[in-house]
Every structure is written in structure tokens, then in C-alpha cells.
């Protein structure tokens, strides 16, 4: 088996459309070259996304209220229903090749859940799966949503973990299967350093998916040319 390398792009706050554009560029590169995988970690402004299973009634707010709340709405090609993205939430977009030895969508989703379950344990949070549902749950509610898209066995979209998230925005959608939601801040009782959570996600992602090394980018993904030349990176 060839060595597998992961480059992590920590983008900070990024508009949702910019995030989609970055994913598309990375997806094209990974499909073409199969040389390096990517994990994009970022934070979006207030956004509702409608997945392929959305019925059109998952957003409860009117267009006027959405404008007042400062929320954008996007229909996208990931699985799942309606999801919220917003400030205080870490969104992870793995753009990785599952070919040739990981061509199992169910296992991929379970592995994403495992990454987050282990990361939550690092902060003393007991998180778990619920049979028949996707995402990561706690006794107080769902802390992370997962929705993925796969093209030619290359993944896009991913997970959204509520860290210091304003949970009131969930009042305006029927999230996923309608289960209650929570955040790390609510579970722990105080705000959590986002960079520390990203650090644990990166380490657990490398661990669960068995990467040989993690490369830090020389330039942020949004600043790369559309051709995405390979920065060598420095091992972490």
C-alpha cells in the first residue's frame, strides 16, 4: 500500500460559497492525482444547508426573518436534511480518496463519528452513536452533524461540531431527524478554545484514518491557485 499523506488547511472564518469552491478545487485535484488527501477545518457565518433528503419544509423561518437573522440558505449535494452552520462551530471537510482500500460509505461515516467521539473524550465528554441515526450524540442531545458526498470515491462535505455555538438558530429549522442539539460549551459549562478542539480533531482524524504523516500548508487553501500546486509542508 502506498503511504497516505494528509494536508490540513485551517481556514478560520470562511463564507459558505467560498468553502464550496475550495472543496471543488480540492476534489478535482484529489480525483486527478490521488497523491495527497486534505482535511479542511473552518467556521462559517450563519448558514442553513439543505441536503438531498430535504423536503423543502425544513426551514421554518420566513425569507424576511432569515434576512433579519443574517442567515444564508444553500441547497447542496450532501446526504441528509437541513443543517445549521454558524459562529462557534467547527466545520470539517475531509477531501480524501477512499480508493482502493476504503470503498465503503457506511464505514467512512462511522469513522468520521469515531474521530469526533474520541475528540470529545479528550475534553471529558461522553459521546456516542445512536443506531439508525447519523452524527455524534450525548445524553443532552446531538453535538455533531455529519453529511457527506462521494464522487469517484473522493469525499466532500463532512461534519459540523457545535463548540461555542448559539443554539437558538436551531429553533428555525427541523435539524436532521428532529433530535435535540447541544454544544461543547453547554456540556462542559464554559466556552472552549476552538484551536484546541481543532488540534484534537486533527490528531484523532490522523489516528482513525491511519495517515502516515500530517502536512501543514505553506499557504491557506483559499489562497492557492486553482491548479493547487503542492506545497511541501512541514511534518506535524
Secondary structure, 3 states (H helix, E strand, C coil): CCCCEEEEEEEEECCHHHHHHHHHHHHHHHHHHCCCEEEEEEECCCEEEECCCCCCCCECCCHHHHHHHCCEEEECCCCCCEEEECCCEEEEEEECECCCCCCCHHHHHHHHHHHHHHHHHHCCCCCECCCCCCCEEECCEEEEEEEEEEECCEEEEEEEEECCCCHHHHHHECECCCCCECCHHHHHCCCCCHHHHHHHHHHHHHHHHCCCEEEECCCCHHHCCCCCCCCCCEEC
